[in-house]
Amino acid sequence: MDPNDIIKQAQELEEKRKAAAVAVGNFDPIKTLADSNAIKEIYDELFGVIKYGSLTYKENKAIKAITDMEDRTTNMVFLMLKKAYPELTLADVEAWGFEKVARMSFLIGKEIKGFLPKPT
């Protein structure tokens, strides 16, 4: 292959990469933070509209430190819902039947990419 062809292909690839970056947009850590703090909504036929917020890295790490899976799930649901319902307490969520906590965990978990394992 002619060296000029290789240089031309490399330049074309670089132009395509730059065009793709412009189409996607540049990474903005401040915008990412704003998106992380946004209150999201999902609908469920049992609960209606559910509002929740994303877990921070620190919150997620604290939850992972909880060894009991039921406590971990309850704390995850509580922390995510508390962002939209500041008056909610952990005791409130613990007073729900576990089937409601599990359902809420499943509903919110479906919305989080990478939260639930992919079916095989």
trRosetta pair geometry for C-beta under 8 A, 3 or more apart (Angstrom, degrees):
i j d omega theta_ij theta_ji phi_ij phi_ji
1 5 5.4 -110 176 74 95 129
1 6 6.0 102 122 -53 120 96
2 5 4.4 93 67 -2 90 105
2 6 7.3 -160 95 -6 50 81
3 6 5.5 -50 -151 33 40 114
3 7 6.4 40 152 -18 68 103
4 7 5.6 -51 -148 37 35 112
4 8 6.2 38 151 -21 66 106
5 8 5.6 -53 -146 37 31 113
5 9 6.3 32 154 -19 65 104
6 9 5.8 -53 -147 36 30 110
6 10 6.4 31 153 -19 64 106
7 10 5.7 -55 -148 36 31 112
7 11 6.4 31 153 -19 64 106
8 11 5.7 -55 -150 36 31 112
8 12 6.4 32 152 -19 64 106
9 12 5.6 -53 -147 36 33 113
9 13 6.3 35 154 -19 65 104
10 13 5.7 -52 -148 36 31 112
10 14 6.4 32 152 -19 63 106
11 14 5.7 -54 -148 36 32 112
11 15 6.4 33 152 -19 64 105
12 15 5.7 -53 -148 36 32 112
12 16 6.4 33 153 -18 65 105
13 16 5.7 -54 -148 37 32 111
13 17 6.3 35 152 -22 65 105
14 17 5.6 -50 -147 34 32 114
14 18 6.4 32 154 -17 64 104
15 18 5.8 -53 -147 37 31 110
15 19 6.3 32 153 -19 64 107
16 19 5.6 -55 -146 38 31 112
16 20 6.3 33 154 -20 65 105
17 20 5.8 -54 -149 36 29 111
17 21 6.4 31 152 -20 63 105
18 21 5.6 -52 -148 34 32 113
18 22 6.5 32 153 -18 64 103
19 22 5.8 -53 -150 35 32 111
19 23 6.4 34 151 -20 65 106
20 23 5.6 -54 -147 36 33 113
20 24 6.3 23 157 -11 67 108
21 24 6.0 -60 -144 43 29 103
21 25 8.0 -109 168 56 55 10
21 26 7.0 41 169 -83 96 68
22 25 7.6 33 -174 -78 28 33
25 28 7.7 -48 148 -11 111 105
27 32 7.4 1 -170 -39 81 127
28 31 3.8 51 95 16 118 113
28 32 6.5 169 90 -16 61 83
29 32 5.3 -51 -145 35 35 116
29 33 6.4 41 154 -22 65 101
30 33 5.6 -50 -152 33 33 113
30 34 6.6 34 148 -19 64 103
31 34 5.5 -51 -149 35 36 113
31 35 6.4 38 151 -20 66 103
32 35 5.7 -52 -149 36 32 112
32 36 6.4 35 150 -22 64 106
33 36 5.5 -54 -149 34 32 114
33 37 6.4 22 155 -13 65 108
34 37 5.9 -62 -148 41 31 105
34 38 6.7 50 149 -46 63 95
35 38 5.6 -35 -154 1 36 120
36 54 5.1 -96 -158 67 66 137
36 56 7.3 79 164 -99 127 69
37 53 7.0 -10 -160 -153 37 123
37 54 7.8 -82 -67 43 21 101
38 53 7.3 169 89 -126 36 83
38 54 7.8 44 55 -1 69 106
39 51 5.3 10 173 -174 113 107
39 52 7.2 150 -157 73 71 20
39 53 5.6 -54 -104 -76 61 87
39 83 6.5 -175 -101 125 86 100
39 84 4.8 112 -143 -97 119 97
40 51 7.1 156 79 -152 40 57
40 52 5.9 -29 63 68 89 73
40 53 7.0 139 13 -100 83 35
40 54 7.5 70 -5 -44 123 81
40 111 6.8 155 132 160 147 149
41 49 5.6 -14 -164 -169 114 99
41 50 6.8 147 -153 75 58 48
41 51 5.4 -26 -95 -96 78 69
41 52 8.0 142 -92 21 33 68
42 49 7.6 156 81 -153 34 53
42 50 5.2 -17 63 59 83 101
42 52 7.6 -13 12 20 101 111
42 107 6.0 171 104 164 145 105
42 108 7.2 -171 21 -93 144 53
42 111 5.8 -121 -64 -62 137 138
43 48 6.9 -53 -146 173 74 34
43 49 5.6 -31 -99 -95 75 59
43 50 7.3 170 -96 14 22 79
44 47 4.4 39 71 40 119 95
44 48 6.8 -15 63 25 70 17
44 50 6.0 30 5 -17 110 120
44 103 7.6 114 -168 154 155 111
44 107 5.5 -42 -73 -118 132 150
46 103 6.8 -20 64 154 150 154
47 50 5.4 34 114 -64 135 107
47 103 7.8 165 -31 119 119 122
47 104 7.2 84 -59 -92 158 89
47 107 7.6 -113 27 4 138 173
50 81 7.7 -67 -173 -109 95 98
50 104 7.2 176 -140 -136 150 90
50 107 6.5 78 43 122 160 140
50 108 7.3 -109 128 -71 138 89
51 81 7.6 98 88 -141 64 65
51 84 3.5 -179 120 -172 105 156
51 85 7.0 129 76 -37 106 87
52 80 4.3 18 -169 151 115 97
52 81 5.4 -49 -107 -86 90 50
52 83 6.5 72 -173 56 46 108
52 84 5.5 -86 -83 -4 23 130
52 108 5.5 -25 63 -118 173 121
53 80 5.9 -166 61 -158 56 58
53 82 7.9 -69 35 74 112 58
53 83 2.8 -65 20 102 133 157
53 84 6.0 170 -26 -38 88 82
54 80 7.3 0 -115 -126 13 93
54 83 7.8 -11 34 16 38 173
54 112 7.7 130 -124 -106 88 106
55 59 4.4 -135 -165 91 91 120
55 60 4.6 112 127 -60 130 87
55 63 7.1 -49 -148 -1 152 139
55 76 7.0 -49 -68 -144 139 80
55 79 6.0 56 -106 114 94 126
55 80 6.2 -56 -55 -78 84 89
56 59 4.6 97 50 7 78 102
56 60 6.9 -143 91 -5 40 87
57 60 5.8 -57 -149 38 29 112
57 61 6.3 30 153 -21 64 107
58 61 5.8 -54 -148 35 29 112
58 62 6.5 30 153 -19 63 105
59 62 5.7 -55 -150 35 32 111
59 63 6.4 31 153 -19 65 105
59 79 5.3 158 -171 174 132 152
60 63 5.7 -54 -149 36 32 111
60 64 6.4 33 153 -21 65 105
61 64 5.7 -52 -148 34 31 112
61 65 6.8 38 150 -27 61 102
62 65 5.7 -52 -159 24 34 116
62 66 7.7 40 145 -26 60 94
62 75 8.0 -117 116 152 97 140
63 66 5.8 -45 -166 16 43 112
63 72 5.6 99 178 -154 85 81
63 75 5.4 -178 -117 103 93 119
63 76 5.3 74 -145 -75 150 85
63 79 7.2 -112 -66 14 123 148
64 72 7.5 56 -100 -139 26 124
66 71 5.1 -132 175 106 130 107
66 72 4.3 172 89 -82 117 80
66 75 6.1 136 -16 23 163 148
67 71 8.0 32 64 56 48 123
67 72 7.7 -151 72 -48 8 116
68 71 4.1 63 82 16 109 112
68 72 6.5 179 88 -16 53 85
69 72 5.3 -52 -142 36 33 116
69 73 6.2 34 158 -20 66 104
70 73 5.8 -52 -146 36 30 110
70 74 6.3 29 155 -18 63 108
70 98 6.8 -37 -145 -134 116 125
70 101 8.0 71 -163 104 78 143
71 74 5.7 -55 -144 39 31 111
71 75 6.1 29 158 -17 65 109
72 75 6.0 -59 -148 39 26 108
72 76 6.3 28 154 -21 63 107
73 76 5.7 -54 -148 34 30 112
73 77 6.4 27 156 -15 65 105
73 101 6.1 105 126 146 108 109
73 102 6.8 13 159 -96 150 59
73 105 4.8 -26 -164 -91 103 155
74 77 6.0 -56 -149 38 30 108
74 78 6.2 30 153 -19 64 110
74 90 7.5 81 143 -161 104 87
74 93 5.7 145 -169 127 87 116
74 94 6.0 57 -173 -87 142 72
74 101 5.4 -21 -98 -159 75 145
75 78 5.5 -54 -143 38 31 114
75 79 6.1 28 161 -17 67 107
75 90 7.1 0 -107 -129 67 116
76 79 6.1 -58 -145 37 26 105
76 80 6.3 17 160 -12 63 112
76 105 6.4 72 85 -120 119 100
76 108 7.9 -180 137 89 102 138
77 80 6.2 -65 -147 41 26 105
77 81 6.0 15 162 -10 66 115
77 93 5.8 161 99 -156 109 139
77 101 5.6 -155 19 -154 163 80
77 104 4.9 75 -136 107 129 122
77 105 5.4 -79 -65 -72 110 79
77 108 6.9 158 -113 20 72 146
78 81 6.2 -66 -143 43 23 102
78 82 5.9 31 160 -32 64 111
78 88 6.9 -168 -151 134 74 116
78 89 7.9 -20 -151 143 119 28
78 90 4.9 33 -151 -107 161 69
78 92 7.9 135 -120 65 101 88
78 93 4.4 -126 -82 10 96 159
79 82 5.7 -48 -140 27 26 117
79 83 7.4 37 157 -28 55 95
80 83 6.4 -48 -169 14 33 113
80 108 5.7 102 117 -167 159 156
81 84 6.1 -70 -165 46 47 98
81 85 5.5 -16 157 34 86 111
81 88 5.6 -44 117 84 106 171
81 93 7.2 148 48 -83 139 125
81 104 7.5 -16 -56 177 129 138
82 85 6.3 -78 -120 70 29 70
82 86 6.4 62 -179 -114 70 37
82 88 5.1 -132 -98 72 68 110
83 86 7.9 14 -147 -74 13 69
85 88 4.2 65 108 -23 109 116
88 92 5.4 -115 -159 59 71 146
88 93 6.9 56 174 -42 111 97
89 92 4.7 114 56 -6 73 98
89 93 7.5 -145 97 2 47 81
90 93 5.8 -56 -154 39 39 107
90 94 6.0 38 149 -19 70 109
91 94 5.5 -56 -141 42 32 113
91 95 6.3 38 155 -27 64 105
92 95 5.8 -60 -156 30 27 112
92 96 7.5 38 146 -30 60 92
93 96 5.8 -37 -163 9 42 114
93 101 6.4 92 176 -103 91 108
96 100 4.4 -101 168 75 121 128
96 101 5.5 140 89 -48 122 87
97 100 5.0 94 64 2 79 100
97 101 7.5 -151 98 -2 43 86
98 101 5.3 -53 -149 39 44 113
98 102 5.9 46 152 -21 73 105
99 102 5.6 -52 -144 39 31 113
99 103 6.2 35 154 -21 64 105
100 103 5.6 -50 -144 36 32 111
100 104 6.2 32 155 -18 64 106
101 104 5.8 -56 -147 38 29 110
101 105 6.2 33 152 -22 64 107
102 105 5.6 -53 -147 35 30 114
102 106 6.4 31 153 -19 64 105
103 106 5.7 -55 -150 36 31 112
103 107 6.3 30 154 -19 66 107
104 107 5.7 -54 -145 37 31 111
104 108 6.2 21 160 -9 66 108
105 108 6.3 -60 -143 44 25 102
105 109 5.7 28 158 -24 63 117
106 109 5.6 -59 -139 40 24 115
106 110 6.5 34 158 -30 61 100
107 110 6.1 -49 -157 21 27 112
107 111 7.4 19 149 -14 57 105
108 111 5.8 -61 -165 32 40 112
108 112 6.9 30 146 -18 71 107
109 112 5.8 -60 -149 34 39 107
109 115 4.4 -152 -160 124 77 135
109 116 5.2 94 147 -50 112 102
110 115 7.7 -98 -52 68 13 124
110 116 6.6 -2 -91 -2 50 139
111 115 7.9 23 66 18 48 143
112 115 3.6 68 87 -32 111 132
112 116 7.8 119 70 -9 87 77
